[in-house]
Amino acid sequence: MKVVWSEKFIESYTMDPAAASGRMEAILDVIRDKVTFVEARPAGEEDIAACHTKYHIEHIRQIGIYEIAALAAGGAIQAAEIGMKEPCFGLVRPPGHHASANSCWGFCYFNNMAIALEKLKKDGKIKKALVLDIDLHFGDGTVNILGGKGYVTLVNPSTNSPVDFLRQVEKALAAEPVDVIGISAGFDYAREDWGGVLGESDYTDIGRMVRETARKTNAGFFAILEGGYNHRVLGHNCMALLEGMRED
């Protein structure tokens, strides 16, 4: 399975938990011998500007985060493009689902998922998309950017029960067919992370359900990293999702 990655994502670019030293290494230590890495390339400013205002882009540049945020957005685009043919994971940071058109918070700067889907739409590769945001926190930025576009269904499961969580995922996947399924893959809902709900097998089930649905409907599918902060379990939960997504 292909994973879009850059060694630059190891750099601790600020003080927030998403940028913490050792976070990306915790994932790499588990997945490195089981995947094929693809070098991430930065998004062009025109692709970023499809989702963000000029003011916001300049603000991110002024605070010194533009280069790494553009690289994460570009990695998400690559993951989405590869995902139209085979499953792919964007191992990128900063995360993006709390970034709106003209503002951001929650460790996010540019909305990686929105930028990736808008690029697919602009290039005529998709007409309809589903965003399955499995992060603990509601993906408000993704909703703010894509919610009024008309071509994207946005689902943020929320519950204290793993059974109910998987039921919500199943219901979302059983709705209207789409051309691509994008997973905003936050792992902070994990049993040993902030959310305290999902185990490794649950992440595998999510990946499997997405894969099976995509194959039945001839859709593409991909995932990009959002949250997840317990370094001890982060890599294992990430690998569990990839195992579910992986082709047999």
C-alpha positions as CSV (number, residue, x, y, z in Angstrom):
1,M,0.0,0.0,0.0
2,K,1.3,3.5,-0.9
3,V,1.8,6.1,1.8
4,V,2.6,9.8,0.9
5,W,5.3,11.0,3.1
6,S,8.2,13.4,3.5
7,E,11.0,13.5,6.1
8,K,10.2,17.2,6.5
9,F,7.1,16.1,8.4
10,I,9.4,15.0,11.2
11,E,10.3,18.6,11.9
12,S,8.6,20.1,15.0
13,Y,7.3,23.3,13.4
14,T,5.5,24.7,16.5
15,M,4.6,23.8,20.1
16,D,1.2,22.1,19.7
17,P,0.6,18.4,20.3
18,A,0.2,17.7,16.5
19,A,3.7,19.0,15.9
20,A,5.3,17.2,18.9
21,S,8.6,15.5,18.5
22,G,8.4,11.7,18.1
23,R,4.8,11.7,16.9
24,M,5.5,10.9,13.2
25,E,8.3,8.5,14.2
26,A,5.8,6.6,16.4
27,I,3.8,5.9,13.2
28,L,6.9,5.2,11.0
29,D,8.3,2.7,13.5
30,V,5.2,0.5,13.0
31,I,4.4,1.0,9.3
32,R,7.7,1.5,7.5
33,D,8.4,-2.1,6.5
34,K,4.8,-2.7,5.4
35,V,4.1,0.1,3.0
36,T,5.6,1.8,-0.1
37,F,6.5,5.5,0.5
38,V,5.8,8.2,-2.1
39,E,7.6,11.5,-1.7
40,A,5.2,14.4,-0.9
41,R,5.2,17.5,-3.1
42,P,3.9,20.9,-1.9
43,A,0.5,22.1,-3.2
44,G,0.5,25.0,-5.6
45,E,-0.9,28.3,-4.2
46,E,-3.7,28.1,-6.8
47,D,-4.9,24.8,-5.2
48,I,-4.7,26.3,-1.7
49,A,-6.6,29.4,-2.9
50,A,-9.4,27.2,-4.1
51,C,-10.3,26.7,-0.4
52,H,-8.7,29.6,1.4
53,T,-8.7,33.4,1.2
54,K,-5.7,35.5,0.2
55,Y,-5.8,37.0,3.7
56,H,-5.6,33.5,5.3
57,I,-2.8,32.3,3.0
58,E,-0.7,35.4,3.8
59,H,-1.4,35.0,7.5
60,I,-0.1,31.4,7.4
61,R,3.0,32.7,5.5
62,Q,3.6,35.4,8.1
63,I,3.6,33.0,11.0
64,G,6.2,30.8,9.3
65,I,4.0,27.8,8.7
66,Y,3.3,28.1,5.0
67,E,5.9,25.7,3.6
68,I,5.1,22.8,5.8
69,A,1.3,23.4,5.6
70,A,1.6,23.6,1.8
71,L,3.6,20.3,1.8
72,A,0.8,18.6,3.9
73,A,-1.9,19.9,1.5
74,G,0.1,18.7,-1.5
75,G,0.6,15.3,0.1
76,A,-3.2,15.1,0.6
77,I,-3.7,15.9,-3.1
78,Q,-1.3,13.1,-4.0
79,A,-3.1,10.6,-1.7
80,A,-6.4,11.5,-3.2
81,E,-5.1,11.2,-6.8
82,I,-3.5,7.8,-6.0
83,G,-6.6,6.8,-4.2
84,M,-8.6,7.0,-7.4
85,K,-6.7,3.9,-8.5
86,E,-5.6,2.1,-5.4
87,P,-5.8,2.7,-1.6
88,C,-3.5,5.4,-0.3
89,F,-2.7,7.1,3.0
90,G,-1.3,10.6,3.4
91,L,1.0,10.6,6.4
92,V,1.1,14.4,6.6
93,R,1.1,17.2,9.1
94,P,0.0,19.8,10.1
95,P,-3.5,18.3,10.1
96,G,-6.3,20.3,8.4
97,H,-9.9,19.6,9.4
98,H,-10.2,22.7,11.7
99,A,-9.0,25.1,9.0
100,S,-11.8,27.2,7.4
101,A,-11.6,29.5,4.4
102,N,-10.4,32.5,6.4
103,S,-9.5,31.1,9.8
104,C,-8.0,28.1,11.6
105,W,-7.6,26.6,15.0
106,G,-7.0,23.2,16.6
107,F,-3.4,22.6,15.3
108,C,-4.6,23.1,11.7
109,Y,-3.6,25.7,9.1
110,F,-4.7,24.6,5.6
111,N,-7.6,22.2,5.1
112,N,-5.9,19.2,3.5
113,M,-9.0,17.2,2.8
114,A,-10.9,20.2,1.2
115,I,-8.0,21.1,-0.9
116,A,-7.6,17.5,-2.1
117,L,-11.2,17.1,-3.0
118,E,-11.5,20.5,-4.7
119,K,-8.5,19.5,-6.8
120,L,-10.1,16.2,-7.9
121,K,-13.3,18.1,-8.7
122,K,-11.5,20.8,-10.7
123,D,-9.7,18.2,-12.7
124,G,-12.9,16.3,-13.6
125,K,-11.9,13.2,-11.7
126,I,-15.0,13.2,-9.4
127,K,-18.6,14.4,-9.3
128,K,-19.5,13.3,-5.8
129,A,-17.5,12.6,-2.6
130,L,-17.9,11.4,0.9
131,V,-15.8,12.6,3.8
132,L,-15.7,10.3,6.7
133,D,-14.1,12.2,9.6
134,I,-13.2,9.7,12.3
135,D,-11.3,12.2,14.5
136,L,-12.6,12.9,18.0
137,H,-13.3,16.5,17.2
138,F,-15.9,17.7,14.7
139,G,-14.3,18.7,11.4
140,D,-15.8,22.2,11.4
141,G,-13.3,23.6,8.8
142,T,-14.1,20.9,6.3
143,V,-17.8,21.6,6.8
144,N,-17.4,25.3,6.4
145,I,-15.5,25.0,3.2
146,L,-17.2,22.0,1.5
147,G,-20.6,21.9,3.2
148,G,-22.3,24.3,0.7
149,K,-20.6,22.9,-2.4
150,G,-23.3,20.4,-3.0
151,Y,-21.1,17.5,-4.2
152,V,-19.7,16.4,-0.8
153,T,-21.4,14.4,2.0
154,L,-19.7,15.1,5.3
155,V,-20.0,12.6,8.2
156,N,-18.5,13.0,11.7
157,P,-19.5,10.0,13.9
158,S,-19.9,10.9,17.5
159,T,-20.6,8.4,20.4
160,N,-19.2,6.8,23.5
161,S,-19.8,3.3,22.0
162,P,-17.5,1.6,19.5
163,V,-20.5,-0.5,18.3
164,D,-22.5,2.7,17.6
165,F,-19.5,4.3,16.0
166,L,-19.1,1.5,13.5
167,R,-22.9,1.6,12.9
168,Q,-22.7,5.3,12.0
169,V,-19.8,4.5,9.6
170,E,-21.8,1.7,8.0
171,K,-24.9,3.9,7.6
172,A,-22.8,6.6,5.9
173,L,-21.2,4.2,3.5
174,A,-24.6,2.7,2.6
175,A,-26.0,6.0,1.5
176,E,-25.8,7.4,-2.0
177,P,-22.9,6.1,-4.1
178,V,-19.9,8.5,-4.6
179,D,-16.9,8.7,-6.7
180,V,-14.4,8.9,-3.9
181,I,-14.3,8.3,-0.1
182,G,-11.9,10.4,1.9
183,I,-11.1,9.5,5.5
184,S,-10.0,12.3,7.8
185,A,-8.1,9.8,9.9
186,G,-7.8,11.2,13.4
187,F,-6.8,8.6,16.0
188,D,-7.7,10.5,19.1
189,Y,-10.9,8.6,19.5
190,A,-8.7,5.6,20.4
191,R,-9.3,3.7,23.6
192,E,-5.9,4.9,25.0
193,D,-6.1,8.4,23.6
194,W,-8.2,11.4,24.5
195,G,-11.5,9.8,23.3
196,G,-11.2,6.5,25.0
197,V,-13.5,4.6,22.6
198,L,-12.0,2.8,19.7
199,G,-9.6,-0.2,19.6
200,E,-7.3,-1.4,16.9
201,S,-9.9,-3.8,15.6
202,D,-12.4,-1.0,15.2
203,Y,-9.9,1.0,13.0
204,T,-9.4,-2.2,10.9
205,D,-13.1,-2.6,10.6
206,I,-13.5,1.1,9.4
207,G,-10.8,0.6,6.8
208,R,-12.3,-2.7,5.6
209,M,-15.8,-1.2,5.4
210,V,-14.5,1.7,3.3
211,R,-12.6,-0.6,1.1
212,E,-15.5,-3.0,0.5
213,T,-17.9,-0.1,-0.2
214,A,-15.4,1.5,-2.6
215,R,-14.9,-1.8,-4.5
216,K,-18.7,-2.4,-4.7
217,T,-19.4,1.0,-6.1
218,N,-16.2,1.5,-8.2
219,A,-15.1,4.5,-6.1
220,G,-11.7,5.7,-5.1
221,F,-10.7,5.9,-1.5
222,F,-7.9,7.4,0.6
223,A,-7.1,8.6,4.1
224,I,-5.1,11.5,5.5
225,L,-3.8,11.9,9.0
226,E,-5.6,14.3,11.4
227,G,-5.3,13.9,15.2
228,G,-3.9,11.2,17.5
229,Y,-1.6,12.1,20.4
230,N,-0.7,9.0,22.4
231,H,2.5,8.0,20.8
232,R,2.6,4.6,22.4
233,V,-0.5,3.5,20.5
234,L,-0.7,5.9,17.5
235,G,1.3,3.8,15.1
236,H,-0.6,0.6,15.9
237,N,-4.0,2.3,15.4
238,C,-2.8,3.8,12.2
239,M,-1.5,0.5,10.9
240,A,-4.8,-1.1,11.9
241,L,-6.7,1.3,9.6
242,L,-4.2,0.6,6.8
243,E,-4.7,-3.1,7.2
244,G,-8.4,-2.7,6.7
245,M,-7.8,-0.4,3.7
246,R,-5.2,-2.7,2.1
247,E,-6.2,-4.7,-1.0
248,D,-6.3,-8.5,-0.3
